Amino acid sequence: RLTFLTVQRRDLEESRERLMKVIAEIDATCKEKFLTAFEAIKREFQDLFVRLFDGGDTQLTLEDPTDVLESGIEVHVTIPGKRNQNLLQLSGGERALTALSLLFAMLRVKPSPFVVLDEIDAPLDEANVGRYSDVLRDFTADTQFLIVTHNKGTMEAADVLYGVTMEKAGVSKIVSVRLADHHHESVKT
């Protein structure tokens, strides 16, 4: 019985050691991939932030660089004409553009086939909606966007509009318009 239990214990200890080695390898691989993606996103974030704000500077930093996989990420930005600020200190429009810069940076690093944006442009003024729409167009070759919005500027940038109308009280009707076809027709006339 002692021999049997000793063999079982040795098997368990060896299994534990192998498992710990595998976990260490996975952690090392995850850390390497995360840091590579993090550096790429930092570069793209800076580029897109400057484009959306027409200048400025960004800083993405790890709260705890010694524990990369458990660390939080701090976002600091310098908007043209203002001092360096934490994300929480920005106005609604500034936060929206900063969030868009970061989202688009991630999409540049790792494209997604489909993205849903819900009223992200609500706090933006006309000039910012124009820059946002320009950047959005750059991504439409690789990504399809479904954008929920009431902003006319964003709607003008769309290829297709879907809306809900109520012709009769209590009866909703879905309407769609393919703007690319209408833009094409107006060019012909």
Residue frames relative to the residue before (quaternion, step in Angstrom):
aa qw qx qy qz dx dy dz
R 1.0000 0.0000 0.0000 0.0000 0.00 0.00 0.00
L 0.6405 0.5243 -0.3184 0.4620 3.59 1.01 -0.86
T 0.6421 0.5179 -0.3173 0.4678 3.58 0.96 -0.86
F 0.6457 0.5231 -0.3132 0.4597 3.58 0.92 -0.91
L 0.6953 0.4655 -0.2718 0.4755 3.60 0.83 -0.96
T 0.6199 0.5347 -0.3420 0.4614 3.61 1.04 -0.69
V 0.6503 0.4999 -0.3071 0.4826 3.60 0.97 -0.86
Q 0.6493 0.5164 -0.3154 0.4607 3.59 0.94 -0.85
R 0.6532 0.5121 -0.3077 0.4652 3.57 0.96 -0.89
R 0.6458 0.5150 -0.3184 0.4651 3.60 0.94 -0.89
D 0.6349 0.5266 -0.3225 0.4643 3.61 0.98 -0.83
L 0.6608 0.5037 -0.3021 0.4674 3.56 0.96 -0.89
E 0.6663 0.5000 -0.3056 0.4611 3.59 0.92 -0.85
E 0.6496 0.5018 -0.3127 0.4780 3.59 1.00 -0.80
S 0.6354 0.5208 -0.3198 0.4720 3.57 1.02 -0.81
R 0.6412 0.5223 -0.3185 0.4632 3.56 0.99 -0.84
E 0.6509 0.5131 -0.3108 0.4653 3.60 0.96 -0.87
R 0.6531 0.5011 -0.3112 0.4749 3.59 0.94 -0.88
L 0.6477 0.5191 -0.3091 0.4642 3.57 0.98 -0.88
M 0.6548 0.5068 -0.3129 0.4653 3.62 0.95 -0.84
K 0.6291 0.5218 -0.3288 0.4732 3.61 1.07 -0.73
V 0.6513 0.5078 -0.3109 0.4703 3.57 0.96 -0.88
I 0.6434 0.5110 -0.3213 0.4709 3.60 0.96 -0.84
A 0.6483 0.5123 -0.3202 0.4635 3.61 0.94 -0.84
E 0.6492 0.5067 -0.3166 0.4707 3.61 1.00 -0.81
I 0.6527 0.5040 -0.3129 0.4712 3.57 0.93 -0.87
D 0.6453 0.5169 -0.3191 0.4632 3.61 0.93 -0.85
A 0.6558 0.5092 -0.3117 0.4619 3.60 0.94 -0.88
T 0.6581 0.4986 -0.3041 0.4752 3.59 0.97 -0.88
C 0.6549 0.5064 -0.3104 0.4673 3.60 0.94 -0.89
K 0.6473 0.5213 -0.3178 0.4563 3.58 0.93 -0.87
E 0.6612 0.5067 -0.3037 0.4624 3.57 0.92 -0.91
K 0.6832 0.4778 -0.2876 0.4715 3.59 0.87 -0.95
F 0.6380 0.5269 -0.3292 0.4549 3.58 0.98 -0.81
L 0.6855 0.4867 -0.2932 0.4552 3.59 0.83 -0.97
T 0.6203 0.5295 -0.3379 0.4699 3.59 1.06 -0.72
A 0.6816 0.4680 -0.2796 0.4881 3.59 0.90 -0.95
F 0.6311 0.5468 -0.3309 0.4397 3.60 0.97 -0.84
E 0.6697 0.4848 -0.2992 0.4764 3.61 0.91 -0.88
A 0.6474 0.5064 -0.3200 0.4713 3.60 0.98 -0.79
I 0.6582 0.4988 -0.3079 0.4724 3.59 0.95 -0.85
K 0.6069 0.5547 -0.3521 0.4471 3.60 1.02 -0.74
R 0.6705 0.4951 -0.2967 0.4661 3.60 0.92 -0.94
E 0.6913 0.4748 -0.2799 0.4673 3.58 0.87 -0.97
F 0.6046 0.5588 -0.3426 0.4526 3.58 1.06 -0.76
Q 0.6465 0.5101 -0.3155 0.4715 3.58 0.93 -0.90
D 0.6733 0.5099 -0.2971 0.4454 3.58 0.85 -0.98
L 0.7159 0.4438 -0.2596 0.4723 3.59 0.82 -0.98
F 0.5992 0.5541 -0.3591 0.4528 3.60 1.06 -0.67
V 0.6555 0.5030 -0.3042 0.4741 3.58 0.90 -0.94
R 0.6609 0.5075 -0.3077 0.4593 3.58 0.99 -0.80
L 0.7163 0.4475 -0.2635 0.4661 3.60 0.87 -0.90
F 0.7530 0.3589 -0.2055 0.5118 3.60 1.06 -0.68
D 0.3832 -0.7275 0.4775 0.3097 3.58 1.30 -0.07
G 0.7960 -0.0420 -0.0171 0.6036 3.56 1.00 0.93
G 0.5166 0.6631 -0.4596 0.2867 3.54 -1.30 -0.19
D 0.2877 -0.7407 0.5866 0.1561 3.52 -1.36 -0.07
T 0.1691 -0.7847 0.5899 0.0875 3.58 -1.18 0.59
Q 0.0769 -0.7563 0.6455 0.0735 3.51 -1.35 0.38
L 0.0572 -0.7381 0.6718 0.0233 3.53 -0.86 1.05
T 0.0586 0.8068 -0.5840 0.0676 3.59 -0.68 1.05
L 0.4584 -0.6459 0.5343 0.2952 3.51 -1.26 0.52
E 0.4821 -0.6683 0.4849 0.2930 3.58 -0.93 0.89
D 0.7936 0.0905 -0.0247 0.6012 3.58 1.06 -0.78
P 0.1938 -0.8284 0.5155 0.1017 3.62 0.10 1.26
T 0.6071 0.5635 -0.3631 0.4267 3.62 1.19 -0.35
D 0.7624 0.2155 -0.1340 0.5953 3.60 1.22 -0.44
V 0.1708 -0.8605 0.4748 0.0701 3.51 0.56 1.29
L 0.7178 0.4813 -0.2704 0.4243 3.58 0.84 -0.93
E 0.7357 0.3641 -0.2228 0.5258 3.60 1.20 -0.35
S 0.5110 0.6867 -0.3939 0.3349 3.58 1.29 -0.19
G 0.4101 -0.6499 0.5748 0.2813 3.51 -1.25 0.52
I 0.3561 -0.7121 0.5602 0.2286 3.57 -1.30 0.16
E 0.2210 -0.7654 0.5934 0.1149 3.55 -0.92 0.97
V 0.1748 -0.7668 0.6126 0.0791 3.55 -1.04 0.89
H 0.0400 0.7693 -0.6351 0.0562 3.56 -0.76 1.11
V 0.0507 -0.8051 0.5909 -0.0034 3.55 -0.97 0.88
T 0.1898 -0.7244 0.6473 0.1421 3.49 -1.31 0.52
I 0.2117 -0.7779 0.5848 0.0895 3.54 -0.45 1.26
P 0.5977 -0.5805 0.3903 0.3919 3.62 -0.94 0.77
G 0.8154 0.2190 -0.1929 0.4999 3.56 -0.84 1.05
K 0.7144 0.3763 -0.2462 0.5360 3.61 1.25 0.00
R 0.5484 -0.6011 0.4630 0.3515 3.56 -1.30 0.24
N 0.6798 -0.4618 0.3742 0.4296 3.57 -1.34 0.25
Q 0.0010 -0.8212 0.5681 -0.0530 3.58 -0.82 1.03
N 0.4888 -0.5972 0.5475 0.3236 3.50 -1.30 0.47
L 0.6664 -0.5334 0.3526 0.3836 3.57 -1.14 0.60
L 0.6640 0.5334 -0.3046 0.4264 3.59 1.00 -0.80
Q 0.6653 0.5159 -0.2988 0.4495 3.60 1.20 -0.40
L 0.5576 0.6293 -0.3793 0.3862 3.60 1.26 -0.09
S 0.5579 -0.5663 0.4768 0.3752 3.55 -1.28 0.37
G 0.7068 -0.4630 0.3238 0.4256 3.58 -1.28 0.23
G 0.6772 0.4852 -0.2896 0.4713 3.58 0.92 -0.89
E 0.6511 0.5107 -0.3110 0.4674 3.57 1.00 -0.83
R 0.6404 0.5128 -0.3194 0.4742 3.57 1.04 -0.79
A 0.6437 0.5255 -0.3245 0.4519 3.58 0.97 -0.85
L 0.6806 0.4746 -0.2945 0.4741 3.60 0.89 -0.89
T 0.6285 0.5216 -0.3340 0.4705 3.59 1.05 -0.73
A 0.6520 0.5044 -0.3071 0.4757 3.58 0.95 -0.88
L 0.6434 0.5100 -0.3196 0.4731 3.58 1.00 -0.79
S 0.6178 0.5408 -0.3398 0.4587 3.59 1.01 -0.80
L 0.6868 0.4745 -0.2786 0.4749 3.56 0.92 -0.92
L 0.6396 0.5178 -0.3215 0.4685 3.61 0.97 -0.82
F 0.6857 0.4703 -0.2878 0.4752 3.58 0.86 -0.95
A 0.5960 0.5515 -0.3624 0.4575 3.61 1.10 -0.63
M 0.6601 0.4938 -0.3047 0.4770 3.58 0.96 -0.86
L 0.6499 0.5138 -0.3163 0.4621 3.58 1.04 -0.77
R 0.6187 0.5275 -0.3462 0.4680 3.59 1.10 -0.60
V 0.6865 0.4735 -0.2755 0.4781 3.56 0.98 -0.86
K 0.7928 0.0331 0.0238 0.6081 3.58 0.94 -0.91
P 0.2252 -0.8164 0.5161 0.1284 3.61 0.09 1.26
S 0.2039 -0.7454 0.6245 0.1131 3.53 -1.22 0.68
P 0.4870 -0.6873 0.4417 0.3089 3.61 -0.92 0.72
F 0.8092 0.1355 -0.0258 0.5712 3.59 1.15 -0.56
V 0.0162 0.7915 -0.6092 0.0469 3.59 -0.90 0.97
V 0.1883 -0.7563 0.6174 0.1068 3.57 -1.05 0.84
L 0.0477 -0.7747 0.6305 0.0028 3.58 -0.86 1.03
D 0.1180 -0.8189 0.5612 0.0219 3.57 -0.63 1.13
E 0.8497 -0.1757 0.0607 0.4934 3.56 -0.49 1.29
I 0.2366 0.7962 -0.5231 0.1909 3.59 1.09 0.66
D 0.7060 0.4718 -0.2559 0.4621 3.57 1.14 -0.59
A 0.3774 0.7680 -0.4583 0.2401 3.62 1.25 -0.04
P 0.7590 0.3748 -0.2500 0.4700 3.66 0.80 -0.79
L 0.5543 0.6453 -0.3824 0.3608 3.62 1.24 -0.03
D 0.3855 -0.6828 0.5637 0.2597 3.56 -1.15 0.65
E 0.7586 -0.4204 0.2481 0.4316 3.59 -1.29 0.19
A 0.6601 0.5102 -0.3156 0.4520 3.59 0.89 -0.92
N 0.6809 0.4801 -0.2888 0.4716 3.58 0.94 -0.87
V 0.6076 0.5347 -0.3532 0.4692 3.60 1.06 -0.68
G 0.6309 0.5382 -0.3311 0.4502 3.60 1.01 -0.77
R 0.6795 0.4678 -0.2920 0.4839 3.60 0.90 -0.91
Y 0.6199 0.5403 -0.3254 0.4668 3.57 1.05 -0.82
S 0.6694 0.4975 -0.2980 0.4643 3.60 0.90 -0.90
D 0.6326 0.5327 -0.3315 0.4540 3.59 1.02 -0.78
V 0.6689 0.4776 -0.2960 0.4866 3.59 0.92 -0.90
L 0.6248 0.5530 -0.3324 0.4397 3.58 0.98 -0.84
R 0.6365 0.5410 -0.3261 0.4425 3.59 0.96 -0.85
D 0.6147 0.5684 -0.3450 0.4243 3.59 1.06 -0.73
F 0.7157 0.4608 -0.2459 0.4637 3.58 1.10 -0.67
T 0.5517 0.6702 -0.3853 0.3131 3.60 1.16 -0.40
A 0.5346 0.6127 -0.4201 0.4028 3.61 1.20 -0.21
D 0.7888 0.3013 -0.1417 0.5167 3.59 1.04 -0.80
T 0.7862 0.2689 -0.1118 0.5450 3.58 1.15 -0.55
Q 0.2725 -0.7292 0.6025 0.1763 3.55 -1.04 0.81
F 0.1772 -0.7982 0.5716 0.0689 3.57 -0.81 1.04
L 0.1359 -0.7128 0.6819 0.0917 3.50 -1.14 0.82
I 0.0268 -0.8304 0.5545 -0.0470 3.55 -0.39 1.26
V 0.2055 -0.7372 0.6342 0.1102 3.53 -0.82 1.08
T 0.2114 0.7924 -0.5366 0.1985 3.58 -0.56 1.15
H 0.2397 -0.7155 0.6288 0.1875 3.49 -1.38 0.32
N 0.5044 0.6776 -0.3969 0.3590 3.56 1.33 -0.01
K 0.4447 -0.7240 0.4654 0.2478 3.58 -0.65 1.15
G 0.6304 0.5498 -0.3315 0.4364 3.59 1.02 -0.79
T 0.6617 0.4809 -0.3021 0.4896 3.57 0.98 -0.81
M 0.6372 0.5258 -0.3314 0.4557 3.59 0.99 -0.80
E 0.6391 0.5363 -0.3269 0.4440 3.59 1.00 -0.77
A 0.6698 0.4975 -0.2955 0.4653 3.60 1.14 -0.58
A 0.5767 0.6250 -0.3669 0.3770 3.60 1.22 -0.34
D 0.4556 -0.6564 0.5298 0.2844 3.53 -1.30 0.46
V 0.7863 0.0930 -0.0186 0.6106 3.56 1.09 -0.80
L 0.1536 -0.7695 0.6142 0.0845 3.56 -1.04 0.84
Y 0.0888 -0.7461 0.6574 0.0570 3.52 -1.11 0.79
G 0.0462 0.8056 -0.5883 0.0525 3.55 -0.91 0.86
V 0.3199 -0.7026 0.5970 0.2182 3.50 -1.34 0.26
T 0.0382 -0.7919 0.6093 -0.0151 3.54 -0.85 1.02
M 0.2513 -0.7513 0.5898 0.1567 3.54 -1.20 0.48
E 0.1889 -0.8138 0.5442 0.0769 3.58 0.00 1.35
K 0.7674 0.1489 -0.0736 0.6192 3.55 1.07 -0.84
A 0.6226 -0.5619 0.3879 0.3823 3.56 -1.06 0.69
G 0.8431 0.1611 -0.1441 0.4925 3.57 -0.78 1.07
V 0.6834 0.4293 -0.2901 0.5143 3.62 1.25 0.01
S 0.1583 -0.8051 0.5684 0.0606 3.57 -0.40 1.23
K 0.0972 -0.7781 0.6197 0.0334 3.52 -1.15 0.71
I 0.3138 -0.7374 0.5681 0.1873 3.58 -0.95 0.91
V 0.1029 -0.7865 0.6088 0.0089 3.54 -0.89 1.04
S 0.0455 -0.7896 0.6107 0.0392 3.59 -1.05 0.75
V 0.0852 -0.7686 0.6335 0.0271 3.51 -1.17 0.74
R 0.2375 -0.7459 0.6058 0.1421 3.57 -0.84 1.00
L 0.2839 -0.8128 0.4901 0.1365 3.56 -0.17 1.31
A 0.5727 0.5888 -0.3895 0.4167 3.59 1.06 -0.62
D 0.6438 0.5104 -0.3209 0.4712 3.62 1.01 -0.78
H 0.6819 0.4820 -0.2874 0.4691 3.61 0.95 -0.85
H 0.6145 0.5204 -0.3486 0.4797 3.59 1.06 -0.67
H 0.6413 0.5330 -0.3075 0.4583 3.56 1.06 -0.83
E 0.6617 0.5070 -0.2976 0.4654 3.59 0.97 -0.90
S 0.6757 0.4917 -0.3104 0.4531 3.60 0.90 -0.83
V 0.6126 0.5337 -0.3498 0.4664 3.59 1.15 -0.53
K 0.6522 0.5282 -0.3124 0.4451 3.60 1.04 -0.75
T 0.7232 0.4483 -0.2594 0.4568 3.64 0.98 -0.76
